Amino acid sequence: MNNLRPNSGCSQSRNIFYPKDPPIFFFIMRFNNKIAMLFLISFTLFAIVVLYSMCNTQASNLQSPRDQSFNVLELQSVVDIHCDINGEYSIGCKKDDQEVYVPVTFLKKYFEIYGELSSDNRFEWSHSYSKVYHPKTNYDPRGVYMYFENYNVEVRERVKCVSATDGVPVSTQWESQGYYYPTQIAQFGLSHYSKNLTEPEPRIKLVEDADEVLAQWAVPESANLQRGFTQGAKTKVLHFKTSENYNEGIHLKMDHVLSFVLKVDLLLSGNSSFTVALQNRENKEVFFLHYIVSDILITTEGSNIYHGIGLISEWKRLTRDLIVDLQKGLNYLTKEKLRHKVPKSKLKVVGITLRGSGSFDNLTISSSEHMQQFYDAAEWFVKNQDSESGGWPIPVKRKIAADFVVLEPGWYSSMGQGHAISVLARAFHHSGGDQRYLNTALNGLKPFRVSAADGGVLATFLNKYHWYEEYPTQPASFVLNGFIFSLLGLYDLLSIAPVGQAQEAEFLYNQGITTLKNMLPLFDMGSMTAYDLRHFTLGIAPNLARWDYHATHVNQLLLLATIEDDPIFRKTADRWIGYMNGKRADHN
């Protein structure tokens, strides 16, 4: 084959390997009858296809505009117009031959709806931003409190800090200096109790117990560290003493990244401190959390954040969420809170330093200490109850609305009382029967028997139905969510108290449930609920509940439906859920 060349004289080879011209059949076909018939059939089929396509296009053009794609906007002219809304607003709109288009930004604000574009360019519209929690089982006063396992009370902006003296949140809700708000403290305790029942077992690392687990502390020559017994202690503890030189503290180097809840038993003398260092793993910035013998709540100086543990003269168990303590310190002197937020994932514990003199024991780092924080709240209620009135006074002034009498410091709240009783009932159960918790809870029933005018929380609607006031105003305000929370506290106590000690709670609960069944329809506004009944007691416009309060009403009724065998709670809840989806009551 390789010997063949163009000039070899082999015409066959030349035509096969080196064609100069295309074969003649590409230009000329011999005409015969079979070819003619094939051509006629092909032409007929082609004509039919063309005619079918033309007819189908004409039929599409005759369809109703509602049956066509919204791409019709691309085929028709769109012009700018002005829309007059109820004679109050004039806004820019658009129109085509079929529709008027109103800006969604206006609709969202005017009708209080919520929505945004999704990643796939779809607009998602909703009427409510809140969530409904459907109970999975019947309510158990010994178990999770409502849906409070989802609460993170201590991270709220209206919490100044968690007190290192008492271990409970300090509120700034109505007073910027900070104060103890019983309702908030109870929610803190109930959330941690509920988290303990719903979250996995915590990771716990014992750092030092002065007996079996001994940490490698770096002790300067001017300092002293020893382990041994002390007066009143049944186990070994760690004693320390340092010079007054700030830089000569006793130090423990750490590299801990997974857990940020510290617990330690402390006994410190004056001018002593226990310091934890946290480092940002990205930029290596170090923050110092100083727990000092002082009555201050919180203060900061550069990267140093100070939390006062009080002037202690006896052993104290200190439980601290280091991330919360850091964040509250970073936000202490600024209103731009998000700018100073340091994600937990970027932090690690890098050291502990002891200064001054004192003793400590059982130093641990864990992922959570929910029950310890729950008991911090329970102990606060035991120690801070007014034994004569049975209440936990709220130490700040509260003005509900222009026509209500101002509540002066020292007022009581049925919601605060009910929440506190829920905490104490669970503490009595969980502790195996600690009588202090039960006695405090039983004493907390007293304000329910005293009228709001006389310093209690009891109001009467139309001289017939007894109501427990979240805000004991004059005239009565009848706040719905606070009333139901107080009923849950009463139910918790009557369920957990021993036989013979639950009669008072049972009477108050039954009285309140009767009231709720009869007054519940008054809060139905046809498209949402009322927060209170000021439209009735003051004769003004209704105070409509925003969606998170509306959802609270729904969730409370769903829970009550698992306690009470009355369809009113389930039916009302279902109707109110419909309002969250844009449904409205029928009109005439």
GITA-V795906 format. One record per residue. N is the residue number from 0. RES is the residue in one letter. PHI is phi as a letter, one per 20 degrees, with the letter a starting at -180 (999 if undefined). PSI is psi in radians with two decimals (* if undefined). OMEGA is omega in radians with two decimals (999 if undefined). Layout:
BEGIN
N RES PHI PSI OMEGA
N RES PHI PSI OMEGA
END
This chain:
BEGIN
0 M 999 -0.69 -3.14
1 N f -0.30 -3.14
2 N e -0.13 -3.11
3 L f 2.30 -3.14
4 R c 2.81 -3.10
5 P g -0.52 -3.07
6 N e 0.34 -3.04
7 S f -0.27 -3.14
8 G n 0.02 3.11
9 C e 1.69 -3.09
10 S f -0.62 -3.14
11 Q f -0.78 3.12
12 S f -0.68 -3.12
13 R f -0.70 -3.12
14 N f -0.49 -3.10
15 I e -0.83 -2.97
16 F e -0.41 -3.08
17 Y c 1.11 -3.13
18 P f 2.30 3.11
19 K e -0.62 -3.08
20 D c 2.60 3.11
21 P f 2.71 3.12
22 P g 2.58 -3.05
23 I f -0.37 -3.11
24 F f -0.16 3.05
25 F f -0.28 -3.08
26 F d -0.51 -3.01
27 I c 2.21 3.02
28 M d 2.40 3.14
29 R f 2.15 -3.12
30 F f 2.26 3.02
31 N b 3.04 -3.06
32 N f -0.67 -3.11
33 K f -0.70 3.14
34 I f -0.69 3.13
35 A f -0.77 3.13
36 M f -0.75 3.13
37 L f -0.71 3.14
38 F f -0.72 -3.12
39 L f -0.76 -3.14
40 I f -0.76 -3.13
41 S f -0.74 -3.14
42 F f -0.71 3.14
43 T f -0.79 3.13
44 L f -0.72 3.14
45 F f -0.72 3.13
46 A f -0.71 3.14
47 I f -0.77 -3.14
48 V f -0.76 -3.13
49 V f -0.79 3.14
50 L f -0.68 3.14
51 Y f -0.73 3.14
52 S f -0.71 3.14
53 M f -0.74 3.14
54 C f -0.69 -3.12
55 N f -0.65 3.11
56 T f -0.74 3.13
57 Q f -0.68 3.13
58 A f -0.65 3.12
59 S f -0.66 -3.13
60 N f -0.33 -3.13
61 L e -0.07 -3.13
62 Q f 2.70 3.06
63 S f 2.49 3.10
64 P g -0.51 3.14
65 R f -0.36 -3.14
66 D e -0.11 -3.10
67 Q e 2.87 3.11
68 S f 2.70 3.09
69 F f -0.04 3.04
70 N f -0.08 3.07
71 V g -0.45 3.11
72 L f -0.47 -3.13
73 E f -0.32 -3.06
74 L e -0.27 -3.09
75 Q d 2.73 -3.13
76 S f 2.41 3.09
77 V d 2.27 -3.09
78 V c 2.71 3.09
79 D e 2.40 3.07
80 I c 3.00 3.02
81 H d 2.39 3.07
82 C d 2.26 3.07
83 D d 2.04 -3.06
84 I d 1.83 3.07
85 N l 0.47 3.12
86 G m 0.12 -3.09
87 E d -0.54 -3.07
88 Y c 2.48 3.00
89 S c 2.02 -3.06
90 I c 2.78 3.10
91 G f 2.21 3.11
92 C c -3.09 3.07
93 K c 2.69 3.09
94 K b 2.69 2.95
95 D c -2.78 -3.08
96 D f -0.33 -3.01
97 Q d -0.60 -2.93
98 E c 2.79 2.93
99 V d 2.34 -3.07
100 Y d 2.06 -3.11
101 V d 2.38 -3.12
102 P g 2.34 3.14
103 V f -0.58 3.14
104 T g -0.63 3.08
105 F f -0.80 -3.13
106 L g -0.70 -3.12
107 K f -0.74 -3.11
108 K f -0.69 -3.04
109 Y f -0.73 -3.10
110 F d 0.07 -3.11
111 E l 0.96 3.05
112 I d 2.97 -3.05
113 Y c 2.51 3.13
114 G r 2.79 3.11
115 E b 2.85 3.11
116 L f 2.33 3.09
117 S e 3.05 -3.10
118 S f -0.45 3.13
119 D e 0.41 3.05
120 N m 0.63 3.08
121 R d 2.34 3.12
122 F e 2.15 -3.12
123 E d 2.11 -2.98
124 W d 2.39 3.04
125 S b 2.70 3.14
126 H e -0.36 -3.10
127 S c 2.56 3.11
128 Y d 0.05 -3.04
129 S d 2.92 -3.03
130 K d 2.49 3.06
131 V d 2.30 3.11
132 Y d 1.92 3.11
133 H e 2.12 -3.12
134 P g 2.34 3.11
135 K e -0.47 3.12
136 T b 3.04 3.05
137 N f 2.58 -3.11
138 Y f 2.34 -3.14
139 D c 1.99 -3.14
140 P f -0.24 3.09
141 R e -0.08 -3.04
142 G d -2.63 -3.11
143 V f 2.40 3.10
144 Y e 1.92 -3.10
145 M l -2.14 3.12
146 Y d 0.50 -3.00
147 F f -0.12 3.02
148 E f -0.27 3.10
149 N e -0.08 -3.13
150 Y e 2.46 2.98
151 N c 1.32 -2.98
152 V g -0.75 -2.99
153 E f -0.32 -3.12
154 V e -0.04 3.14
155 R f 2.57 3.14
156 E f -0.53 -3.13
157 R e 0.15 2.97
158 V d 2.05 -3.12
159 K f -0.79 3.12
160 C a 3.02 2.94
161 V e 2.09 -3.06
162 S g 2.24 3.06
163 A f -0.19 3.07
164 T f -0.80 -3.06
165 D d -0.22 3.10
166 G m 0.32 -3.12
167 V c 2.79 -3.08
168 P f 2.61 3.04
169 V d 2.14 -3.01
170 S e 2.60 2.96
171 T c 0.40 -3.01
172 Q f -0.75 -3.13
173 W c 0.06 -3.13
174 E b 2.05 -2.99
175 S f -0.40 -3.14
176 Q f -0.41 3.12
177 G o 2.43 -3.13
178 Y b 2.89 3.10
179 Y e 2.08 -3.11
180 Y d 1.90 -3.03
181 P g -0.71 -3.14
182 T f -0.78 -3.12
183 Q f -0.68 3.11
184 I f -0.73 3.12
185 A f -0.73 3.12
186 Q f -0.64 3.04
187 F g -0.86 3.14
188 G f -0.76 -3.12
189 L f -0.60 3.12
190 S f -0.73 -3.14
191 H f -0.63 3.05
192 Y f -0.76 -3.11
193 S f -0.68 3.10
194 K f -0.64 3.13
195 N f -0.51 -3.12
196 L e -0.31 -3.02
197 T d -0.32 -3.10
198 E e 2.78 3.08
199 P f 2.86 3.08
200 E g 2.41 -3.10
201 P f 2.69 2.96
202 R e 2.20 -3.10
203 I c 2.23 3.08
204 K d 2.04 3.07
205 L f 2.09 -3.10
206 V e -0.72 -3.09
207 E b 2.24 3.02
208 D c 0.14 3.09
209 A m 0.20 -3.10
210 D c -1.27 -3.10
211 E e -0.60 3.14
212 V d 2.00 -3.07
213 L d 2.15 -3.14
214 A e 2.77 -3.12
215 Q e 1.49 -3.12
216 W e 2.48 3.04
217 A e 2.00 -3.02
218 V d 2.02 3.09
219 P f 2.83 -3.14
220 E f -0.49 -3.10
221 S e -0.05 -3.06
222 A d 2.94 -3.13
223 N c 2.38 3.12
224 L b 2.21 3.11
225 Q b 2.74 -3.14
226 R d 2.36 3.13
227 G r -3.12 3.13
228 F f 2.73 3.06
229 T c 2.92 -3.09
230 Q g 2.16 3.13
231 G n -0.25 -3.12
232 A e 2.42 -3.14
233 K e -0.18 3.10
234 T c 2.95 3.09
235 K f 2.55 3.07
236 V c 2.98 -3.14
237 L d 2.16 3.11
238 H d 2.46 3.13
239 F b 2.73 3.06
240 K b 2.28 3.13
241 T c 2.93 3.06
242 S f 3.06 3.13
243 E f -0.09 3.10
244 N f 2.09 -3.05
245 Y g -0.60 -3.05
246 N e 0.01 -3.09
247 E d 0.69 3.09
248 G f 2.82 3.06
249 I e 2.23 -2.93
250 H c 2.48 3.03
251 L c 2.06 3.12
252 K e 2.37 -3.12
253 M c 2.90 3.07
254 D b 1.24 -2.98
255 H d 2.19 -3.00
256 V c -0.23 -2.99
257 L e -0.49 -3.02
258 S c 2.52 -3.03
259 F c 0.40 3.05
260 V d 2.06 -3.09
261 L d 2.43 3.04
262 K c 2.34 -3.12
263 V b 2.54 3.00
264 D e 2.17 -2.98
265 L c 2.59 2.92
266 L b 1.78 -3.06
267 L d 2.54 3.02
268 S e 3.05 -3.13
269 G f 2.64 3.11
270 N m 0.55 3.10
271 S d 2.81 -3.11
272 S b 2.75 3.07
273 F c 2.02 -2.99
274 T d 2.37 3.07
275 V d 2.30 3.13
276 A d 2.26 3.07
277 L d 2.45 -3.13
278 Q c 2.40 2.99
279 N f 2.04 -3.03
280 R f -0.27 -3.13
281 E e -0.95 -3.09
282 N d 0.03 3.07
283 K m 0.20 3.09
284 E f 2.42 -3.09
285 V d 2.36 3.08
286 F d 2.51 -3.10
287 F d 2.11 3.08
288 L e 1.94 -3.11
289 H d 2.11 3.04
290 Y d 1.92 -2.91
291 I d 2.74 3.08
292 V f 1.65 -3.06
293 S a 2.79 3.09
294 D e -0.02 3.13
295 I f 2.64 3.08
296 L e -1.01 -3.10
297 I a 2.51 3.00
298 T b 2.85 -3.09
299 T c 2.75 3.03
300 E b 1.76 -3.08
301 G m -2.20 3.14
302 S e 0.11 -3.14
303 N d 2.19 -3.14
304 I d 2.24 -3.04
305 Y d 2.25 3.04
306 H c 2.16 -3.13
307 G e 2.31 3.13
308 I d 0.11 3.13
309 G n 3.00 3.10
310 L e 1.52 -2.98
311 I e 2.52 3.10
312 S c 0.09 3.12
313 E b 2.99 -3.10
314 W f 2.46 -3.11
315 K c 2.35 3.04
316 R e 2.07 -3.13
317 L d 2.11 3.10
318 T c 2.07 -3.03
319 R c 2.29 2.94
320 D e 1.84 -3.01
321 L f -0.59 3.14
322 I f -0.77 3.11
323 V f -0.79 -3.14
324 D f -0.68 3.10
325 L f -0.86 -3.06
326 Q f -0.71 3.11
327 K f -0.62 3.10
328 G f -0.74 3.14
329 L f -0.54 -3.10
330 N e -0.07 -2.97
331 Y g -0.71 -3.04
332 L d 0.27 -3.12
333 T b 2.66 3.06
334 K e -0.20 3.14
335 E e 1.29 -2.95
336 K f -0.67 -3.09
337 L f -0.53 -3.11
338 R f -0.48 -3.05
339 H d 0.21 -3.13
340 K f 2.22 3.10
341 V d 2.01 -3.12
342 P g 2.47 3.13
343 K g -0.62 -3.08
344 S f -0.29 -3.11
345 K e -0.03 -3.00
346 L d 2.78 2.98
347 K b 2.69 3.07
348 V e 2.17 -3.06
349 V d -0.13 3.12
350 G r 2.79 3.04
351 I c 2.38 -3.11
352 T c 2.37 3.09
353 L d 2.35 3.08
354 R c 2.58 -3.12
355 G n -2.34 3.11
356 S b 2.65 -3.14
357 G r -2.88 -3.13
358 S c 2.70 3.03
359 F b 2.89 -3.08
360 D b 2.79 3.02
361 N l 0.95 3.10
362 L e 2.09 -3.13
363 T c 2.70 2.96
364 I c 2.23 -3.07
365 S b 2.96 3.11
366 S f -0.38 3.08
367 S a 2.75 3.04
368 E b 0.99 -2.99
369 H g -0.78 -3.08
370 M f -0.59 3.08
371 Q f -0.72 3.12
372 Q f -0.59 3.04
373 F f -0.80 -3.12
374 Y f -0.47 3.01
375 D g -0.74 3.12
376 A f -0.78 -3.13
377 A f -0.72 3.14
378 E f -0.61 3.10
379 W f -0.73 -3.14
380 F f -0.62 3.09
381 V f -0.74 -3.03
382 K e -0.37 -2.97
383 N d 0.26 3.08
384 Q f 2.42 2.97
385 D f 1.86 -2.99
386 S f -0.50 -3.11
387 E f -0.82 -3.11
388 S e -0.37 -3.09
389 G n 0.08 -3.05
390 G d 2.94 3.01
391 W d 1.72 -3.02
392 P f 2.54 3.10
393 I e 2.05 -2.88
394 P e 0.34 -3.14
395 V c 2.74 3.09
396 K f 2.54 3.13
397 R c 2.14 3.08
398 K d 2.00 -3.05
399 I f -0.91 -3.14
400 A b 2.96 -3.00
401 A g -0.67 -3.02
402 D e 0.07 3.05
403 F e 2.53 3.05
404 V f 2.37 -3.13
405 V f 2.37 3.06
406 L e 2.04 -3.14
407 E e 2.73 -3.14
408 P g 2.41 -3.12
409 G o 0.06 -3.14
410 W f 2.79 3.14
411 Y d 2.70 -3.14
412 S c 2.29 3.10
413 S f -0.56 3.10
414 M f -0.77 3.09
415 G f -0.72 3.12
416 Q f -0.79 -3.12
417 G f -0.78 3.10
418 H f -0.77 -3.13
419 A f -0.73 3.13
420 I f -0.64 3.09
421 S f -0.69 3.09
422 V f -0.86 -3.05
423 L f -0.64 3.10
424 A f -0.74 3.11
425 R f -0.64 3.10
426 A f -0.70 3.09
427 F f -0.76 3.12
428 H f -0.89 -3.02
429 H f -0.58 -3.10
430 S f -0.09 -3.11
431 G n 0.29 3.05
432 G o 0.55 3.08
433 D f 1.98 -3.00
434 Q f -0.42 3.14
435 R g -0.73 -3.12
436 Y f -0.72 3.14
437 L f -0.80 -3.12
438 N f -0.70 3.13
439 T f -0.72 3.12
440 A f -0.77 -3.14
441 L f -0.67 3.12
442 N f -0.44 3.13
443 G f -0.06 3.11
444 L e -0.30 -3.03
445 K g -0.79 -3.10
446 P f -0.35 3.13
447 F f -0.28 -3.12
448 R e -0.16 -3.05
449 V d 2.34 -3.12
450 S f 2.68 3.12
451 A f -0.60 -3.14
452 A f -0.43 -3.12
453 D d 0.24 3.06
454 G o 0.06 3.10
455 G e -2.67 -3.11
456 V c 0.17 -3.05
457 L e 2.25 3.03
458 A c 2.83 3.13
459 T c 2.29 -3.13
460 F e 2.12 -3.14
461 L l 0.62 3.12
462 N l 0.47 -3.05
463 K c -0.86 -3.01
464 Y d 2.25 -3.10
465 H e 2.28 -3.02
466 W c 2.48 3.14
467 Y d 2.04 -2.94
468 E e 2.17 2.97
469 E f -0.72 3.05
470 Y c 1.83 -3.05
471 P f 1.21 -3.04
472 T e 2.91 2.98
473 Q c 2.02 -0.08
474 P f 3.07 -3.09
475 A f 2.58 -3.13
476 S d -0.50 3.10
477 F l 1.09 3.10
478 V f 2.19 -2.98
479 L f -0.90 -3.02
480 N f -0.67 3.12
481 G f -0.65 3.10
482 F f -0.79 -3.12
483 I f -0.67 3.08
484 F f -0.64 3.11
485 S f -0.63 3.09
486 L f -0.66 3.12
487 L f -0.67 3.08
488 G f -0.76 3.11
489 L f -0.71 3.12
490 Y f -0.70 3.11
491 D g -0.77 -3.09
492 L f -0.78 -3.12
493 L f -0.43 -3.14
494 S e -0.52 -3.02
495 I d -0.49 -3.12
496 A f 2.53 3.10
497 P f 2.73 3.10
498 V g 2.34 -3.12
499 G n -0.19 3.14
500 Q c 0.15 -3.07
501 A d 0.01 -3.01
502 Q f -0.75 -3.11
503 E f -0.82 3.12
504 A f -0.69 -3.14
505 E f -0.75 3.13
506 F f -0.84 -3.12
507 L f -0.66 3.12
508 Y f -0.86 -3.12
509 N f -0.68 3.10
510 Q f -0.73 -3.14
511 G f -0.67 3.13
512 I f -0.70 3.08
513 T f -0.76 3.10
514 T f -0.80 -3.08
515 L f -0.76 -3.13
516 K f -0.59 -3.09
517 N e -0.47 -3.07
518 M d -0.20 -3.08
519 L g -0.74 -3.13
520 P f -0.37 -3.11
521 L f -0.31 -3.11
522 F e -0.02 -3.11
523 D e 1.99 -3.11
524 M e 0.11 3.08
525 G n -0.37 3.08
526 S b -0.18 3.06
527 M a -3.06 -3.13
528 T d 2.82 3.04
529 A e 2.48 3.10
530 Y f -0.68 -3.13
531 D b -2.95 -3.11
532 L d 0.62 3.14
533 R f -0.44 3.08
534 H f -0.38 3.11
535 F e -0.82 -3.05
536 T f -0.49 3.14
537 L d -0.24 -3.12
538 G m 0.62 3.13
539 I d -3.09 3.13
540 A f 2.60 3.13
541 P f 2.56 3.04
542 N e 1.57 -3.03
543 L f 2.44 3.12
544 A f 2.28 3.01
545 R f 2.92 -2.91
546 W f -0.56 3.13
547 D f -0.60 3.04
548 Y f -0.66 3.07
549 H g -0.78 3.10
550 A f -0.63 3.07
551 T f -0.75 3.08
552 H g -0.80 -3.14
553 V f -0.84 -3.11
554 N f -0.64 3.10
555 Q f -0.75 -3.14
556 L f -0.68 3.10
557 L f -0.65 3.11
558 L f -0.77 3.12
559 L f -0.53 3.12
560 A f -0.37 3.08
561 T e -0.17 3.12
562 I d -0.82 -3.04
563 E e 2.36 3.12
564 D e 1.15 3.13
565 D b 2.15 -3.06
566 P f -0.21 -3.08
567 I f -0.61 -3.09
568 F f -0.77 3.12
569 R f -0.78 -3.12
570 K f -0.75 3.13
571 T f -0.73 3.12
572 A f -0.76 3.14
573 D f -0.71 3.12
574 R f -0.70 -3.13
575 W f -0.49 3.00
576 I f -0.68 3.09
577 G g -0.65 3.10
578 Y f -0.59 3.13
579 M f -0.30 3.12
580 N d 0.24 3.05
581 G n 0.02 3.13
582 K f 2.64 3.12
583 R c 2.75 3.08
584 A f 2.62 3.13
585 D f 2.62 3.04
586 H d 2.94 -3.09
587 N f * 999
END
